[in-house]
Structures are given as C-alpha cells and as structure tokens.
Amino acid sequence: MNEKFNIKIKIITSPYETWEEKYNIYVTSGYIPDLSITTGPGTSNFNEWAAQGIYMDLLDLYWQYCPNVQKYLSDEIIEAHIMDGGKLYGIPKPSLSDKTYAIRADWLGNLNMEVPETLDELYVVLKAFKENDPDRNNIDDTYGLCAEDTLSTVDFIFSAFGCPVTPNIAENWIPDGNGKLTSGLLAPGMKEAIVYLNKLYREGILDQEWMLIKSQAWQDKIFTGKVGFVSTSFQQMVSFTESKIRENAPTCELQVVDGIKGPGGLFARPMQKGFYMVSSISKDVTRPEKILEFIDFLMTDEGDEMIRYGIEGLTYTKNPDGSITLHEDAIKKYGMEGGHKFRQIMQSTKIDVQPASDPRAPELAEMAKVLYEGPFYPAPT
C-alpha cells in the first residue's frame, strides 16, 4: 500500500473497551490522526469531536474520489451522515452483519442429541453441555453459553421473546406501535427474556463471569473450546471461529443454528443499517485526495482481495476455478485471521465463505443471503 500510493501508513490501535478514552486524549492534546475510524454521527463523542472542528468536510471530495465506495453505499446513507451545516465529517463503511449462532455438533454427537430449534430445547441441550461432559475428558470444565457484558452475543434470546432490544441499549426510546415512544426496558418480552437468561446463570449453564467479560475476553473464552453455543458469522464460522477453537479442541465441528424460536414461534434477525463506523480525515491534512484514493482502493476487487486474504502466493493461493486456498501458517504468522486491519476502514459486502473447499461452504453462503436482502435501516443511531 505504501508503494502503490506513495504514502507511509502507521496503524494506531486500541482495545475496543478503551479506544474512546485513548482517542479523547489525542483530541485533547491536539494530535488528530490523519485518518480516524470512529463511531460516526448520532453518537455523543463523535458529535462533540466534530463540533470542535477537528475534521475535514468530505462531501465534495467523496463524490470526486470514491467511486468504488459509492457502489456499496446508497445516497440515503450518505445523506443520513450529513451533519448540521451540510458537512460530511466521515465516510461510512459499508457493512452488513452476517451474524449467526453455531453449536458444537461434535458435542451433540457425543451426547446423542439433536440441534435445538426452540428456547426450551436449547435449555435442555445447554444444560447437558454443562453437566454431561460433552468433550469426554472426565473433567467438569464446560459450559453451555458464554456472553459479554453488552449482551449482544445473546440477543437471540430477547428476539425470541419478541423483544426488539437487549437491556444494555434499553435506555433507548422505541416506538410502542401506537404512535408514541416507550422505554426499551418496557418492551414486550423483556422481562421474560431476563428470567430465561437468569435461569441459565443460576444453574451455571451461562458462564458465571459474563458480567465482567468484554469483547476480546469473550472471544478468548470461546477459543478455549469449552463453550457449546457461540456467536459467529456465516462467512467466518469455519475459517476463523472453528479454526481458532480447534487449536485447543481439535475435534471441534460447528453447525449453524438459524432461528431459535421462543413462545409463539417467534424469532428475529437484526435490522441492517448498511454501514458501521466512519472514516474521518483531519482538517490539517494537506492532500486528502491521497487518503481517499487509498480508502477507495480497498473497495476495488484487487483491494478487497488483498485485505481479505493478504498477498497472493504468501498467505493464499487462487485456484483455477477462482476459489481461494488460505495458507493457514502464514495467515497466523501475519495476523490475518479474519482479514487485515484495513477492513476496519472499508470492506465490500460480498458473500465469501472460506475455505471454499469446506463442504459446508455452499450452504453457509446460501443462508447468509437473507441477511443481505434487507430491509435496511440507514439512519445513524
């Protein structure tokens, strides 16, 4: 990238839990990175940063230098990001979540159980995962479910009860169906979902430390191979989640659980916004077009392939039929599990299940399509 665009890139990262605190230190000190990846309009921190005049207005520059990004972003999404005064202080990253849930199929086989379809069936399976030694090591060291403190990893429980939000965002006001707003804490199904979750916790089925667990620590717990039901993505279930678990549990085999139903047969998938995070450029940058050309390149076929898989011949091989074979050792060596960090800036929304050679890949790709069909909710939140 440095050679291609005659630039010098220095990546500054921070754990998810502390990035806002660290970024605020930069803002206070007057050091604003040339390119910042943040939450965007509609969030209090971003609105405060933009009000301080630290970002460049990108509205005209976006239309001039980002033709490939425009292929993946609707005009409505851009319009929704324009702030007071007609300024565009951040280019949103096209993003459509392919989040799903997966269960340890090898554990089901060991216990002679079937994939659960309802919350009642899920309770029975998760309880067995906790109590019946599903990994057959004669040690009481497994549990059914692991969550992080935001509860986003168990949102399927709330949606199965017809609840549109989890408690961590329930302070938001939501439509009550009668033309008025009500607190998310009063949403239908909220109490019942909390009771169900509390039951899992009291019986030790849910990881007892979940209230203290942040996103990275939650992933690390999953990768130990001691969790029976996990949040993952259709596209990375095999190449990332299962691969990481197999480092500690070689027999791990994951199977998608699509749509756990609650009372009345309810289940839901999250409404897509069509974007996640934004790229903002410091007002002090003298050649913003160089940064925008770099950003736009990430959305070309060449750029997308590079940040998904790395360098051809080094981290992957492209087969005659167009499929990709990842070089697992090189992927781990260069920290490319799940793609390059540049994917935090931009990424296309193409469905691409890897490894393509896995017999589950076609089914996973087909299942992911429904999440890319909408409806979409384009306004910043």
C-alpha angles and dihedrals in degrees: 000000000000091000096041095054100025091239136123115232123201114181118213114193137178135185112271092244095058106028095103092051091049093046091050088057089055091049093048092049092049094244108128116176114238088243122027127189108205143146099276136214117345094043118099097230094051093047089053093048092049091048089058089062096239096133133071121239104248102181099109093032091053093058091046103045108024109064093141094050088051090062089067102036124069119225087242092062091051091047090051090057095052108109132206110307093033094276126150106206098171139029109225120231113237105242134165113179116230091189117160140151129252135194132208100260090185089059091049088053092050090052096039092238134141131235107274119241102181136043090251092053090044091055091054092049095045091048089053090049088056100043110026104060096246094184091053096228095125091238127114094232107118135089134188104234139019125195139179125232094263092060090222089125091062098039089121088074091058094045090050088061090049094255113144097204141031120240094256090068096028092107084078117099116241134188112270094206093251099080095271137097127246136182115271087231088069094049116132111267096019095113094044092050092051091049090052092048091047090054091055090049097047091051093049093245091118116060106269093221096055095115090060097044122106125196100273094042089049091055091046090055091052091050091058087076094235099109122088103196122038142178112238141138132266092236099045102033093103104026097045118010098038092038092054093046091050090062085073101020109035094185094057115134119175126206126190117249104201117193116355104207125222132195109326092020094281125161133146144193120220119267109251120234094192094231143055127194126348138241114232128185124215115250088232095063110115099199108033091163089072091057092045092050088053092049092048092050089060088065096053120095090252094048094043092052091049096052093041098049109007124226119357110243092020108056100008146012125221110222125217091256091055096254122130128238112198120215098226098195092051091044090057094041093056097037094246098141103136092007136288123317087249086078086075086068101044138345134170120243096231116139107242119162114193139238089034090197092065110106090227093058099090092049093047091050091051092048091050093057094078090063091056096051098071153178091215131200106211104182119105115250 
